[in-house]
Structure formats: C-alpha cells, structure tokens
Amino acid sequence: MCRWMAYRGAPIRLEDVLFKAEHSLIDQSMSCRSKDTPTNGDGFGVGWYGGSNRPGLFRSIRPAWNDFNLHELAEHVESPLFLAHVRATSLATVQETNCHPFRHGRWLFVHNGEIESMAPFRRDLYLGVAPHLFNQIQGSTDSELMFYLALTFGLEDDPIGGV
C-alpha cells in the first residue's frame, strides 16, 4: 500500500519530515509492516507551495530512499504546505506520470489505495472528464482519473462537493 503525508504549519525544510523525523515517510517506505508490500519502492513524489501561484512538483520512479535529487531538493526547499507520497504500485505501471501528487493549477492531489471493480466502468469514467481537462491526464492510475473527475465536478469551487 502507498503512503503519503501532508504538512501545514510554519515553514520547514522538506527534509525535516521526509528524512529526519522519527518514523519519517522515507523510513516507513523502507520498512512497511504489510506482508504484501514490505517496501514502497515504485516511485515517489512531493509537491509544495511557496512563492508561486502554482505548487512545485518533483516525482521520480526511483525509490525515495535512494534518490539523491530528492535528498538535495529536500535539504533546500522550505515550505509551509506540502504533500509527499511514496508508491507501492497495484494496477498501474511504474512510470513517472503515475507517481503522486498530481497537479492541476493550484491543486495537488494524492490518494492511497485503489478503486476496486473499476475496470468495467473505466472507459465511461474517462469520458466523464470535462473535455478541457481530458488531455491534461498524463498517467494511467485510478487516482489521477479520480482527481480529474473531481475537477470536472467542481473541486476548484467546492472541494467537498467536487470529490
């Protein structure tokens, strides 16, 4: 199962919670207690809010604990608000566009788990995405599809209603 975390508070360096904290997200990704997925090594992503209207985003298919670029970035990026995700793939392939968080405009989105029994409705769900958003879908995960359906149904104006 994937793992994710969110932080909102006083600005801190990403490394403080991703690497340095006791039981950090990166530590958890290496020693998950799940017998099905003892490590979360199928990629990761981190998105943060800072000085721009659009959040920053870094994703990779490398295991988070073994990505030197993530270590470097986390040491230097300071933010009051960010999301991080480590991936243990279920159905979708291991590729960068399937790593969370997903970004659209000022929004970041992560999801843990999978939407069961989606296969019979997958095509119809994709067709339910607003035409102006459809070509922005980059990956093949149920999570990204869910995000774009939420955007279609009003996430930007009514987050709870959109989801």
C-alpha positions in Angstrom: 0.0 0.0 0.0 1.2 3.5 -0.8 2.0 6.0 2.0 1.5 9.7 2.0 1.8 12.7 4.3 0.6 16.3 4.4 2.1 19.2 6.3 0.7 22.6 7.0 2.3 24.9 9.5 5.3 27.2 10.0 7.7 26.9 7.0 10.1 24.0 7.4 12.5 22.2 5.2 11.1 19.2 3.5 14.0 17.1 4.8 12.8 17.7 8.4 9.8 15.5 8.0 10.7 13.4 5.0 14.1 12.2 6.3 15.0 13.5 9.7 11.8 12.8 11.7 11.5 9.7 13.8 9.3 7.3 11.7 9.7 9.6 8.7 7.8 8.9 5.5 11.1 7.7 3.9 11.8 5.3 6.8 8.2 3.9 6.6 8.7 3.4 2.9 11.6 1.0 3.6 10.0 -0.9 6.4 6.3 -1.2 5.9 4.6 -3.8 8.1 2.4 -5.0 5.2 3.3 -8.5 4.1 2.1 -7.8 0.6 4.2 -4.7 0.1 7.1 -4.6 2.6 8.6 -1.6 0.8 7.2 1.3 -1.1 9.8 1.4 -3.9 7.8 2.1 -7.0 8.4 5.8 -7.1 7.5 8.9 -5.1 6.5 12.5 -5.4 6.5 15.7 -3.4 4.6 18.9 -4.1 5.0 22.1 -2.2 3.5 25.6 -2.0 5.8 28.6 -1.9 6.4 31.8 -3.8 4.4 30.9 -6.9 0.7 30.6 -7.6 1.4 27.1 -8.9 2.8 24.5 -6.5 6.2 23.0 -7.1 6.4 19.3 -8.0 9.1 16.6 -8.1 8.3 13.0 -9.0 10.5 10.0 -9.8 10.2 6.3 -10.3 13.3 5.7 -8.1 12.8 4.5 -4.6 12.6 7.7 -2.4 15.4 6.5 0.0 17.8 6.1 -3.0 17.1 9.3 -4.9 20.0 11.8 -4.5 18.0 14.5 -6.2 15.2 14.2 -3.6 17.8 14.5 -0.8 19.2 17.6 -2.4 15.9 19.2 -3.0 14.5 18.4 0.5 17.6 20.0 2.1 16.9 23.3 0.3 13.1 23.6 -0.2 11.3 25.2 2.7 7.5 25.4 2.7 4.5 26.0 5.0 2.4 23.5 3.0 3.3 20.3 1.1 2.3 16.8 0.2 4.5 13.8 -0.2 3.8 10.3 -1.4 5.7 7.0 -1.7 4.3 4.4 -4.1 3.7 0.7 -4.0 2.0 0.1 -7.3 -1.1 -2.0 -7.6 -2.5 -2.0 -11.0 -0.9 0.9 -12.9 2.6 0.6 -14.3 5.7 2.1 -12.7 6.2 5.3 -14.6 6.8 8.9 -13.5 3.4 10.1 -14.7 1.7 7.6 -12.3 3.6 9.0 -9.3 1.6 11.2 -6.9 1.0 14.0 -6.2 -0.9 15.1 -9.3 -1.1 18.8 -10.1 -3.6 21.0 -11.8 -3.3 24.8 -11.5 -3.1 25.5 -7.7 -4.2 22.0 -6.7 -2.2 19.0 -5.6 -3.8 15.6 -5.1 -2.8 12.3 -3.6 -4.7 9.1 -3.0 -3.9 5.9 -1.1 -5.3 2.6 -2.3 -7.1 1.6 -5.4 -10.7 1.9 -6.6 -11.9 -1.7 -6.7 -14.1 -3.0 -9.5 -13.4 0.0 -11.7 -12.4 -1.9 -14.8 -16.0 -2.3 -16.2 -16.6 1.4 -15.9 -13.1 2.7 -16.7 -13.9 3.9 -20.2 -17.1 5.7 -19.1 -15.3 7.4 -16.3 -12.6 8.7 -18.6 -15.4 10.0 -20.9 -16.9 11.8 -17.9 -13.8 14.0 -17.6 -14.5 17.5 -18.9 -13.2 17.9 -22.5 -11.0 20.9 -21.5 -9.3 18.8 -18.8 -9.1 15.4 -20.6 -5.8 16.0 -22.4 -4.1 17.0 -19.2 -4.3 13.4 -17.8 -0.8 12.1 -18.2 -0.8 8.7 -16.4 -3.0 5.6 -16.1 -3.8 5.4 -12.4 -7.3 5.4 -11.0 -6.1 8.1 -8.6 -5.3 10.6 -11.4 -8.6 9.8 -13.1 -10.4 10.4 -9.8 -8.6 13.8 -9.5 -9.7 14.9 -12.9 -13.3 13.8 -12.3 -13.2 15.8 -9.1 -12.0 18.8 -11.1 -14.8 18.2 -13.6 -17.4 18.1 -10.8 -16.3 21.4 -9.2 -13.3 20.7 -7.0 -12.0 24.3 -7.5 -15.1 26.0 -6.2 -16.4 23.3 -3.8 -13.8 20.8 -2.8 -16.0 18.6 -0.8 -18.7 18.6 -3.4 -16.2 18.0 -6.2 -14.8 14.9 -4.5 
